């Protein structure tokens, strides 16, 4: 497994999800979608959703947020929600 893939996978395990900005800042990864594809090709269940936000200048932006399927399913079915 590529070192960036390992960092991204570990980040998602620790924090539940990852965005392109988090990948760039924490994992030094400029191409998150490509690394997500690499992880999926290894059989790791990852899902994602387009989200809306605002950048530092106040302009609207869209980005994709990814999470491990197993983690999301466990959280959705838990009594903590």
C-alpha positions in Angstrom: 0.0 0.0 0.0 1.3 3.5 -0.9 2.4 5.6 2.1 -0.3 8.3 1.3 -3.0 5.6 1.2 -1.9 4.4 4.6 -2.0 7.9 6.0 -5.5 8.5 4.5 -6.8 5.2 5.8 -5.5 5.9 9.3 -7.0 9.4 9.3 -10.4 8.0 8.4 -10.1 5.4 11.1 -9.2 8.0 13.7 -11.6 10.8 12.7 -14.3 9.1 10.7 -14.0 11.0 7.4 -11.6 13.0 5.3 -12.0 16.0 2.9 -9.5 17.2 0.2 -8.3 20.0 2.4 -7.6 17.6 5.3 -5.8 15.3 3.0 -3.7 18.1 1.7 -2.9 19.6 5.1 -2.4 16.4 7.1 -1.4 13.7 4.6 0.3 16.0 2.0 -2.0 14.5 -0.6 -3.0 16.7 -3.6 -5.1 13.9 -5.3 -7.4 12.5 -2.7 -9.8 11.0 -5.2 -7.0 9.0 -6.8 -5.9 7.6 -3.4 -9.5 6.8 -2.6 -9.6 4.8 -5.8 -6.4 3.0 -4.9 -7.9 2.1 -1.5 -11.2 0.9 -3.1 -9.1 -1.2 -5.5 -7.6 -2.9 -2.5 -11.1 -3.9 -1.3 -11.6 -1.2 1.3 -15.2 0.0 1.6 -15.3 3.7 1.2 -18.3 6.0 0.5 -18.5 9.7 -0.2 -20.8 12.6 -0.6 -20.6 16.0 -2.2 -20.8 18.8 0.4 -21.2 22.5 0.3 -19.1 25.0 2.3 -17.6 28.4 2.2 -13.9 29.2 1.5 -11.7 31.7 3.4 -12.9 34.5 1.1 -16.6 33.7 1.8 -17.2 32.2 -1.6 -19.3 29.0 -1.9 -17.4 25.8 -2.7 -18.2 22.2 -3.2 -16.0 19.2 -2.2 -16.4 15.5 -1.6 -16.2 14.1 1.9 -15.2 10.4 2.2 -15.6 7.9 5.0 -15.2 4.2 5.7 -18.4 2.4 5.0 -18.2 0.2 8.1 -17.5 3.1 10.4 -20.5 5.1 9.1 -22.8 2.1 9.3 -21.8 1.4 12.9 -22.3 5.1 13.9 -25.7 5.3 12.1 -26.9 2.2 13.9 -25.6 3.1 17.3 -27.6 4.6 20.2 -25.2 7.5 20.3 -27.0 9.3 17.4 
